[in-house]
Amino acid sequence: MMNNAPGPSRPGANTNPDPDPTAVHAENLTVARGPRTVLRALGFTVPRGQITGLLGPSGCGKSTLMRSIVGTQAKVTGTLDVLGRPAGHPTLRTRIGYVTQAPSVYDDLTVRQNLDYFAAILDPGRSAADRRHDNVTRATADVDLTTHADVLAGNLSGGQRSRVSLAVALLGTPELLVLDEPTVGLDPVLRRDLWNLFHDIAASRGATLLVSSHVMDEAERCHRLLLMREGELLADDTPDALRTATGAETVEEAFLHLVDEAKAASRPKETTR
Amino acid sequence: MTTPRTTTVTPTPTPPNASPKTLSTARTTATTTRVLRQLTHDPRTIALLLLIPCVMLLLLRYVFDGNPRTFDSIGASLLGIFPLITMFLVTSIATLRERTSGTLERLLAMPLGKGDLIAGYALAFGTLAIIQSALATGLAVWFLGLDVTGSPWLLLLVALLDALLGTALGLFVSAFAASEFQAVQFMPAVIFPQLLLCGLFTPRDTMHPVLETISDVLPMSYAVDGMNEVLHHTDMTATFVRDVLIVAGCALLVLALGAATLRRRTA
């Protein structure tokens, strides 16, 4: 099954003694899409080497925030630094792995051909051919698709296709992995295996993971949580601290508690309109 | 909360040395290989691309069975028009799929230059266009008795440039299509006016002056002119060189416009 053993040392993994302990730093981050303000003056910090969960109901701006961090979102204002550079900086393109919510792979290529192509973009040249081959083999094993390597992506099931998309992000050795709902539509066994893989990536490669989800039980598996609602940040804390602060048993209860509080706080404003 | 800062992260200032090269041979080749691999999983498209021009020429030959001169002129023009139309369609759909499937966003978040992507596509479809044009030209010249005064190689050259122009136009219009339905509708919108005015149906200098002026600025007119130069002259005429340069220049210009429609940051 999943390759969770700390494998042979991979180039660039965990060897960069960067003194900066933050992976992402945002201040007054605002994003407009058309006439709508999707993110409102967000300020937060994502620490390196940890798994930060980004949680909130669908439509709350999770994907927009992730796209801003990756540098594909237009109309971003405020400060957003990623791995010590402004978001979208060209040198970040090899350092970040990004998985969109909908699997973005070529349906008319096999799993291996998809990975071969993206690997050639990340690490081009004839001299890197062996390294690319190893990376493709490892990424395929990481998402448990070794037996399907020669199947067309279009002929895979929905969950398998999203794992191909995830494997693309695992090629190379990204310092920051931005995963937009990577476990949606997967069965419990695969979900558990993927979360084990995420923890392994954070622990053995020192990578930072930012994982969005609207499934609250996945929140318990994160080191830190960012809770969002309607483009605003409700909380930025560890799961334990959130439960303690709200007196809730689970993160889900804590989140609901915070949402009710926010609603109550905003209601007087709404009635005055 | 700290005091609001007004720093804007878009557009990101790019230090000149940090930006990836706009053209990397390895990444371009990888893209070409990928596009061709996609096509190999779709043999029906390849068969249609290669066979339809041949079948059309065969049809045309017997439509003008009693009038070989007409077949010469229309046949040579069509040898230039087929690659333009097919590459236009294939590229606009392929690029649209790249945009809608999210793979374009993913690629542009990776260290891929826009030039790599465009050159990769142009090379892949150019390869296909060479095979298509070679088959069609060979069939027309050697089996259907198309009477060419000049070298068939020059016909092939014009056909290839037309294919490049088709690729460029397809890439460009795909930016304005939100769906496959819209993309295919750009075919009549972009190609048909050029087809009517390029001199295929009636010589351009006999058209109404307004139409003649319009046809003077449409690239397909020069593609057809170039074909006719080869048809009637043994060596490369100055007009032929001019036609070839105009078609090539248009293709490069539209490719550059197409590159400008590829945005790393989208709303």
Interface residues (C-beta under 8 A of the other chain):
Chain A: E27 N28 R33 G34 A41 G43 V70 G71 T72 Q73 A74 K75 V76 T77 G78 T79 L80 P86 A87 G88 H89 P90 T91 R93 T94 I96 Y98 T100 A102 P103 S104 V105 Y106 D107 D108 L109 Q113 Y117 F118 A120 I121 L122 P124 G125 R126 L152 V168
Chain B: M1 T2 P4 R5 T6 T7 T8 V9 T10 T12 P13 T14 A18 S19 P20 S24 A26 R27 A30 T31 T33 R34 R37 Q38 H41 D42 S101 G102 T103 E105 R106 L107 L108 A109 M110 P111 L112 R263 R264 R265 T266 A267
